[in-house]
């Protein structure tokens, strides 16, 4: 390189320095990012030897110094760790990290830094030979934490001009080294502010052990970066760590890309991670950094799409080469685009938490997505997609005793046909056959049926978890079909519902299940339409129910007269209702709930009549996350 070229390269470096903050987000390494360029400034890699008191001998590491390295300047440091079958040269042999870093420097995308590549197998015979999975070698990877903190870092800080505070120290690694980076980085937040794990291996600690104090991590971490290939056999390690971080609102990048457990993924991880280091970062943008999303939990087995991105946008993909027009109808319609192979794709806006019904619209015909489970909602079978919630731990499937959900068919004395109900029986119901239980009759909303609370609402998991934590009494939950005609004959349908509940459902349950058949041990609750059914049948039968729960519902605001059918009975029987009910619990999904105004108007009338009730709000609108939380809050009030 002649002097003119060198000056031009350096001017380019200075001009572009830190400009990544102003550029559009780069979501993957571009072609040629790992190809050596002849005429650009280059850093150097050299071998260092340090005395390890942890191991008891002299150990070897590699160190990269950036272009223009000067002893007169102090630099931050990244410690870059290898995998279980490698050593201090694995990154050098498999990725040429100096080439990746040099190219980033000349593009102005990297802060000048030192990169130390140690041998993470802290034992005297630290070569990757023999059985690399032997217990002594595995223990040596764990022991490296002491070697790193007590021997290597002090050596580097004594012999090189480096900044020695935590905000100028990063740790990252691939596979086994990715697990080490999470274990050592998150376990020593006083030493590291930047942590990266590429395809972390099973040596990664369990999430609660890895990060027992999420609040401290929020305060101390500048960046936590987790990446993995979507076909990596170790993806579950990254997934479980990400899920814990998501549930605890710890800012982090969860970067998924097409790939397996190899250097294609790890090189891209280094390219992405290193650009963030030692400069201001916008944590609010972290959710944008990924190529792929996580397949939805509502996908059918082995379906890769729909995928949920970290910011809750959804990527859809459909193979339909003969179709002329394809849309996703998710409340809002999204036009899909077709490529040359007949693959249609689209990414939606950010979608709210919880379960959402949707359809594919193919050449004007709405159909279910073959890649998703279907649910009875909107008055028909529809595809459904579950957007994860940070507050979803209470309805998660856990390692606790589980009850059973049974489908029971019965002949209705009201409709004179066969109907069905879902019945949850608590853990131990079939073991202690002498024990009887209280019953909650739990009602679905409009457009849904008896399956709703079990499949969309996860009522069984909610009760399993509550019972295991001694927060709710073991109870039977009866989920009946509440559909008895349309809104054009709503009063008639309410009357038919009441007859079905009192004359068919309750007698059938009390004949076929071991239940405590009295008012003190009966509760009635429902959401939306089911809330109106509770208001109608429950209030009229407080000699049969001691607990009523009304979720996201309320008599219509057009009914303003207390002498109207919705309120006349209550005004006459106010004292009796107050005396009979142990809990009259009303809950709404905040002001965004479509039933909010109806409910506020209704409660004002209750106040006028002297009706006693409890009121609760859980933000989220007229949606399943709200109703799940309503059940979670209501069930502990029952049968005490």
Buried (B, 14 or more C-beta within 10 A) or exposed (E): EEEEEEEEBBEBBEEBBEEBEEEEEBEBBEEEBBEEEEEBBBBEBEEBEBEBEBBEEEBBBBBBBBBEBEEEEEBBBBBBBBBBEBBBBBBBEBBBBBBBBBBBBBBBBBBBBBBBBBBBBBBEEBEBEEEBEEEEBBEBBBBBBBBBBEBBBEBBBEEBBBBBEBEBBBBBBBBBBBBBBBBBBBBBBEBBBBBBBBBBBEBBBEBEEBBEEBEBBEEBBBBBBBBBBBEBEBBEBBBBBBBBBBBBEBBBBBBBBEBBBBBBBBBBBBBBBBBBBBBEBEBEEBBBBBBBBBBBEBBEEEBBBBBBBBBBBBBBBBEBEEBEEBBBBBEEEBEBEBEEEEBBBBBBEEBBBBBBBBBBBBEEEEEBBEBBBBBBBEEEEBBBBBBBBEBBEBBBEEEEEBBEBBEBEBEBEBBEEEBBBBBBBBBEBEEEEEEEBBBBBBBBBBBBBBBBBBBBBBBBBBBBBBBBEEEBBBBBBBBBBBBBBEEEEBEEBBBBBBBBBBEBBBEBBBEEBBBBBEBEBBBBBBBBBBBBBBBBBBBBBBEBBBBBBBBBBBBBEEBEEEEEEBBEEBBEBBEEBBEBBBBBBBBBBBEBBEBBEBBBBBBEBBEEBEBEBEBEBBEBBBBBBBBBBBBBBBBBBBBE
